[in-house]
Amino acid sequence: MSQIAANIISLKQSLPPDVRLVAVSKTRPVEDIMVAYNTGQRCFGENRVQEILSKKDYLPADVEWHLIGHLQRNKIKLIVPFVSMIQSVDSLRLLSAIDSEASKINRIVDILLQMHIAREETKFGFSREEIEAMMLSPELKEFRFIRICGLMGMATFTSDPGQVQMEFRSLAGLFNELKRKYFYADDSFREISMGMSGDYEIAIKEGSTIIRVGSLIFGGRAINHGVTLGSTE
């Protein structure tokens, strides 16, 4: 058995049944993704649209692609026909552009709203004030081709687990608040995507339903060892 296959099996055995694994395959060759696929993994996450496009035609059609990196508006039309979820929607303008492109092919696209929960200013995402303002925007109610399924966030790159836990807890709290105020009758709004290779266990304890893991699957390191909290995969 390959190390990639062993890593996936070990990781999945450690996850609660209600937590979904997105294998972060950015920079990884198609051959590595196929090993993961043949081990039963179907959901893969990429940071860049061009990288998804360069890989998808060499992989089985039932692969579920999640875009987890920043999305430029001029790239939306390239992924709307096939992407399973866009996890990184960080503005009303981007949401509107996705809805517009999806309307042209009559396809509803699942999205997550990315929240800025980390200390680093370099990370993207809505602030609490921005998300509240968007929820009250008349424009939001006009969208017909996007389905808001929940929230996504990335913790601070730090060795302090307390800081990471606090940030994940704040994201879960905001999810519950938005669910109660705006999505109480919407069964689609149920996902909290948080937790990567170094902090997924903390994320799960704080309510994550989707974890995004790369180096623990495709890298040479053993699961739960040698990964920095807040790592980017």
ABEGO torsion letter per residue (X at the ends): XBAAAAAAAAAAAABBAABBBBBBABGBBAAAAAAAAAAGBABBBBABAAAAAAAAAABBAABBBBBABBBBAAAAAAAAAABABBAABABAAAAAAAAAAAAAAGBBBBBBBBBBABABAABBEBBAAAAAAAAABAAAAABAABBBAEBBBBBBBBABAAAAAAAAAAAAAAAAAAAAAAAAABAABABBBBEBAAAAAAAAAAGBABBBBAAAAABABBBGBGBBBGBAX
